[in-house]
Amino acid sequence: MEHVKIGILNLMQEKIPTNQNFEHILKDESVDLTFYYSATRYVDRVLDTRITETMKPLDLSEISQFDGFIITGSPVEKLNFEQVTYIQEINELLDKLNQLNIPQLYICWGAMAAMDHFYQIKKSILPHKTFGIYQNNITNDTYLLHNVSNEFPAPHARYAEMNHQDIADNSSLEINAVSENGLLTLVTSKIRPQVFIFSHLEYPQNGLDDEYKRELASGKVPNAFPARNYYSPIDKHPMFTWKETQIQFFSNWLNCIKDTKLIKS
């Protein structure tokens, strides 16, 4: 079995649970994961030892060792990109990944930042947060959705969206799936090994519920509401309707990484 190394820049608020999510869905005997946090974001902050013991500050000199790389979401969607304090670090990483032609998976805000940087796709704030489990329609075939049925369920949790017309006008990009409420789910590049996913398919069963509870506890989200189409009408517990899609999607992406490594070797 082909062995692969994957780097993950974890920009999520809850870093340890996010690491555990990726370890669960990606880690097996053929995959090595290395987790990074933003070096510039935390330059003047003392981090929890659970983070420093399991993650490293981003180091661009290490990127060439990886067969694939992931940049997660980040709770900064409402900010303009130039307002994000660590955007220069992100852009330098993007350029490095592009230079090395390493297969890339960008998730939620990570996908927004990458599409803006590489293709100048505009971002806009949604009228309200999209938060829930939605059916997603496959608009263009891609191996990443091999054995994934049309109208597949997936969790969405974001405040912003990229401009659809900008994407449609760009011959280098293809929209592969959109949600039932017309928002982006999956976009791929035709010229680079780049995948942009706007759904949080990496979330575990309680992911959206935990996010809702954090918003309530923070007091910073005055209109926080529970995720739609998520809680069982019988016992009110979160349902894991996207589990099979999660397994298949990340398996397909790993297969793409392994195939790319074989071609390069």
Secondary structure by P-SEA (a helix, b strand, c coil): cbbbbbbbbccccccaaaaaaaaaacccccbbbbbbccccccccccccaaaaaccccccccccccccbbbbbbccccccccccccaaaaaaaaaaaaaaaccbbbbcaaaaaaaaaaccbbbbbbcccccccbbbbbbccccccccccccbbbbbbbccccccaaaaaaccccccccccccccccbbbbccccbbbbccccccccaaaaaaaaaaaaacccccccccccccccccccccccaaaaaaaaaaaaaaaaaaaaaaac
